[in-house]
Amino acid sequence: MKLPLQLTFKGMDASAAVEEAAHRKVLHLERFYSGITSCRVVIELLQKHQHQGRPFGVRIDLTLPGHELVVNQVEHEDLYVALRDAFDDMTRQLEELARRQRGMEKEHPHALHGEVVRLDHDGGFGFISTPDGDEYYFNHDNLANTRFDQLRIGCPVQFIAQAGAQGPQAKRVSVGKHSFG
């Protein structure tokens, strides 16, 4: 880290043990992202709740080139648990930022279009064919916006393809208004 940790205690006395724990947590963050330019941590003893003890609040502001990440106040009656949870939240944010910067964002599956070509109403399953001739198995549990007994041969559908134990399967099958020629 280019600048030192800025640690502020509010409503309580500073503690060398807590400072050391916070420094260790910041060093851990640097394993995920070495470009951290500043880290501000505020630890506050919050007001007493009527039926609970006095919780501690932890807030973290992390500055990186072109980014500022914030973990809003994480509360817990155990200061070290609040500190751990806040830094865990920040670690997740840093991991996500690093993934985005490396171009490794999660890809969402693309919906395919097809039509119902076979149905077994007694068994509660059927098959969908796509325009390129691929067939996908589905059952009543995979339907998104209709009941199985409403499906008919030739009904246009949209679905997500997934590899199954017995071959390609259709998940999140929804009735569509697409037609194939």
N, C-alpha and C positions, 0 to 999 in steps of 0.2 A: 504494500500500500504506500502510495507516495506521501500521503499526509497521515499523521497519527490519529488514532481513535479518539473521538471526542465523546467522553462519557459524562453524563449529567445525572445527578441524583436529585430528586425533588421530594420533599416531605420526609426525608430520612437522611441519616448520616452516610457519608461515603464509606465503602468497605473495600479493603485491599483484596479480600477473597473474591468478591463480586467483580472487581476490576480485572483480576487475573482470569476469571471465567469468561468475561466478555472478550478479552484479548485473545484467548484460545479460540473462541468462536469466530472471531474475525479472521484469524489465521486459517481456520478451516474454510471460510468463504473464499479466500484467495486461491485455494486449490481448484475451485471451479471457474474462477475468473481472475486473472492476474492483473487486470487493468483497473482495479478499484482505486479511485483517487481520494475518496474520503468516506468515512463512516461515522455517523452520529447516532449514539444510543442514549435514550432517555429512560431512566428507571425511576418510577414514581410509586410512592406508597399512597394508594388511593383512599378516599374517605370510607369509613366503616359502613357496611351495609347493616340494616336493622337486624337480620337474623344470621349473618355470616361474619367471618373474621375480616381482617383488613387485607384486601387483595393488592398485589403489586401489578403495575402496568409497565409494559416494555414497548417502546417504539423505536424503530430503526429506519434511518434515512441513509441510503447508500448512493454515492455518486460514481458514475462510470463515464467514460468519454461518450457523450451524446445521449446518456440515459440517467435517469434518477429513479431508483426503486425505493418503495416505502412499504414497511410493514406497520400498519396502524396498531394501536395499542392492543397487545395481547395481555390478558389478565389471568392471574392465578394467585391463590393464597401462598403458594411456595414460590419464592423469588427465582430459584434456580429452574423450576419447571416453566415459569413464564419466560425466562431468558432462553431456555432450550427451545420452546415452542416458537418464539419470535424468530430465532435464528434458523430453525427448520423451515419456516415460511419463506424467509429470505433466500435460503439455499434453493428451494424450489423455483423461486423467481429467477435466480441467477442461472440455474440449469436450463430453464425455458428460454431465457434470453440467449444463452450460448447456442442452444439448438437452432433458434431462429436465425442467428447470425451465420451459422454453418450451413443454412439451407436445409435443415433436417426437420422442418415442421411436420407434424402429423398430417398424413394425407387421408382425406376422407374417401371412402369407396364411391365410385361413380355408379349411378343407377343405370341399369340396362332396361331395355324395353323388349317385350315379347308378347306372346299370346298363349292362352291355355290350350293345350293340344290333347291332353288326356286327363280324365278325372275318375277317381274311385270314391264316390260319395259314402259308401259303407266303410271304407278304410280311412277316409278323411285325408287323402293325399291326391296329388296330381303332378302333371309335368307341364312346364312352360318351354316353348320353343322361341328362339330369337330369330331375327331375319337372316342371320348367317347360318342357321341350322343347328346351333347348339341347344341341347336340352338340359333343363334344370328341374330337379325334384323339389317339391314343397309339400308341406302339410298344413293342417288348419292352424297350428300354432304360429306359423310364419305369416299369417295374414295381418295387414295393418289397418285397412279401412273397410272391410267387408266381412260377411260371414261366409263360411265355406259353402253352405247350401245355396248361396246366391250366385256362385260362379257357374259359368257355362263354357262349353268348348268354343274357341274363337274369341273369348273375352280378352281384350287388350289389358296388359298389366305392366307395371314397372316394379323392379326389384333390385336387390343387392346380391351379387354372386358371391358364393363362399364355397370353399372346398369341403366336402363332407367325406365320411368314411366310405360311403358307397358311390361317390362321384360328386359332380357339381350340384350344389343346392342353391335354392332361391330363398333369401331372407327378406323380411320387411316387404312382402308382396302387397302392392296396392293396385286397385283397379284403376286403369287409365283410360284416356280417350284417344289413344294412338291407334292407327290402323296400318296394316302392312300389306303391300301389294305384291 
